């Protein structure tokens, strides 16, 4: 499965902000003139990055891509926590990179054949694990960054909770607790589906969160609030919505139901959030999802899966009543721990994420013709 390819596609790059806003990062990274394949840049940023010479980022799935010549490449990252990254060189298998505040320079590749190579660096861990500052790529002596056109044409934004983050998906669960080592957004359903579809994806997900209330029942700072931020935990970091995705997948509800059926409050919150999404993205396909931790069997008699589907349907009906037909629903299924295993704290396993990804791919192929 190819992770990405720098080919002359249609004009698209999910850069940090507007073209040229990050031109101080290691050269002309993030800037450049328009080319037939889209904005040409030494480094492409996918996701939400601050508008600084050395941009900061935190959301899981935040990705930095580049092409370079030479035999090796280092990256300079200032980590405020202890994050993990998936590193892909030349479409090879992902390699885990653990970062920390103890150092700021990491070798991504060494002893490569002379020539041009690609690097894909994706944040596996979520926002509260730590904010990271990108300080630039450093090619091995004799090498250089190579300007490239925008690498992707299709764009997916994934809005969700711990499931979308990949919480515990590499763990031996269900009794292991959260750890950065066992969280892998790169191997979560949304990222898998995006790669299958040849799309860039932006991950706006946060563990424990809901559209109305969180796992503990609190209603403040839920996704409709955090969605407007460049950095999830920084209320002052306002995102400018300077790009628009083709598809927004909203998978929220598991935590809303943690204290029981939230009823009309959930419908109203989801309806309001869909209104907000439509305001930011007038032409995007809004796809609501359910799966994979809610079931009708637990708690006994609560019928949470049936009810969340009914509530989502009601919220979508509100949009349709406003004349918005560019919306849909996908059932991502219920995890089967006996067949597929289970991750930490009863979260989906890698096998479950693959099954969810397959369902999401099928839904988007049907809706978008991808």
Secondary structure, 3 states (H helix, E strand, C coil): CCCCCCCCCCCCCCCCCCCCCCCCCCCCCCCCCEECCEECECEEEECCCCCCCCCEECCCCCEEEEEEECCCEEEEEEECCCCEEEEEECCCCCEEEECCCCCCEEEEECCCCCCEEEEEEEECCCHHHCCEEEEEEEECCCCEEECECCCCCEEEEEEECHHHHCCCCCCCCCCCCCCHHHCCHHHCHHHHHHHHCCEEEEEEECCCCCCCCCCCCCCCCCHHHHCCECCCCCCCCECCCCCCCCEEEEECCCCCCCCCCCCHHHHHHHHHHHHHHHHHCCCCEEEEEEEECCCCCCCCCCCHHHHHHHHHHHHHHHHHHCCCCCEEEEEEEECCHHHHCCCHHHCCCHHHHHHHHHHHHHHHHHHHCC
